[in-house]
Amino acid sequence: MDTPVRWDTGGEKMFDDYVGNLEKTNPTYAFFADLRDFVQHCGLPVGHMQRKETRAGKVTLTVTTEASWLVENCGNWRRTWRRSGLTKDSGCFDLVAMMKDLRQLLIEDFGRFTASIYGPPLLGTHNFFAMLDIDAAKAVGDGAQMVLVESFESQPGQKGAVHFQIKTSVLPRDIFKEVGITLTPIPAQ
């Protein structure tokens, strides 16, 4: 049985505190966190969509939902709208406008925070694998790939033969690229 390895950089509590602060101080984040839970526990909400062509080639799309419907249709869900404090009287929500705000928050503030917590430990791992990659290229030539042997088993076969079973995985050349992050060098000043 494999035992999962937990790699905590100390950032887990900082992350939880950051998200908790967002839930308290950013109504858009709090609403979407609650809406995500609503969808998981109660199903897709009812919304209204309006498509309006304002001039040739320009279309305005409005997607809204009513707080009263959301509150009335959450059944016996225990944690009903606890982050956002949504009530029947909260009115109508323009989900497209709110998504723009959420997107901006996630790209700028949340992304910067996450990179500051998890980037430094990932950089050490990246450098380690980069050095292994350089060593492999020197030893075997460009295009060589590093392989990790995960398990190795041998079993006796017929007439003295031995059967080997080797489980391998290719090691990434660029850890950041593997998780979808592009490093941009900072120009010397």
Secondary structure, DSSP 8 states (H G I E B T S, - for coil): ---------SHHHHHHHHHHHHHHH-HHHHHHHHHHHHHHHH-----EEEEEEEETTEEEEEEEEEHHHHHHT-TT-TTTTTTT---GGG-EEEHHHHHHHHHHHIIIIIHHHHHHHHHHHHHHHHHHHHHHHHHHHHHH-TT---EEEEEEEEEE-GGG-EEEEEEEEE--S-HHHHTT---------
